[in-house]
Amino acid sequence: MQPVVEFANVTKSYGNVTAVDELNLRIEAGKFVTLLGPSGCGKSTTLRMLGGFEIPSSGRIMLAGKDVTRLPPNKRNVNIVFQDYALFPHMDVARNIAFGLELQGKSSDAIHRRVMELLELVQLQGYSRRFPSELSGGQRQRVALMRALAPDPQVLLLDEPLSALDAKLRQQMQIELKAIQERTGKTFLFVTHDQEEALTMSDTIVVMNEGRVEQMGDPKTLYSRPQSVFVANFIGDANLLKARIVGGDDTRMALTWNGTPVEAAATGRRAQPGDPVCIVLRPESIECSTSPLAGANSIPGKIRQRVFKGNHTSMLVEIADGSRLMALVHPTDIDSLSGEDVWVRPAGA
Ligand code: ADP
């Protein structure tokens, strides 16, 4: 299937800073796709190049099969929503949403129908005559979003649009944004440095690092099968153990960690016996017990710290080689883990 967006070997340099480095990326239509990565990794530059606000130094950008690399913003069918969501303060809600449609020269009947349809989509039917100053923060965001969607762009670009909101409203808007994307079936390309936000909304997450794609996939795969230490650390909390490959096949790997044999799921990357690997242990995937656990991978340790977090307790366990593992313990299990001695094991191993 032809992707709606394709970056082919796209590089963008500013003087001697390479913001985006030979980026290759294909985005399927109708998906919620998030560019995720630390500040400065090239997310916004990527988005701005697709919007036409920056011209790549080299490479090609395709939109629905058409080369748009050098087209100005108004000649390509994408729309962008920025962080501040600025609405026109002197225009009411209906006129704000109608703005792009008027530029397109649509008839007033067609504009009216489209505005009503969009207001219904976000349950703001009764608000068409209100001015931005008469709306709550969340309502203003919905209107700004509808203004951007009104001209029916092929891709809606969203550059950290929720970062200025307080935590509660931010969570509500995440759910709502995802629902709007599903209802409209539009392709959303969203930029954030917040992994939780990315996990909540995305069909596909593109993890970026230093101007390149580090790994791309659905949230569950990225979380459970990170292919690099960078991704393991950036998405969720990770305990990392340095080990070496002894053998294995495409699905399981036999490893040795600190002289102890360990079995782990394969990452899909080609590896040879003797290669160094990092075992990623998620805190919630560590079983803890006051006596040795049956089967393989039972590791003795000492409990160094317990931190009560309401719906779980975070426990810091020091193991034989001196490294410390963070384990997440359910409230019903914590009372049985009194004392210092503990055995830990990756759940399901
Ligand atoms: P992100 O969105 O991931 O925080 P950006 O795409 O904004 O990252 O920036 C990537 C890199 O390019 C950073 O090192 C940034 O300083 C640099 N950069 C971005 N825009 C410009 C510009 N207009 N001029 C010079 N350097 C820039």
Residues whose N, C-alpha, C, O or C-beta is under 5 A from the ligand:
A	BS01	ADP	Y14 A19 P38 S39 G40 C41 G42 K43 S44 T45
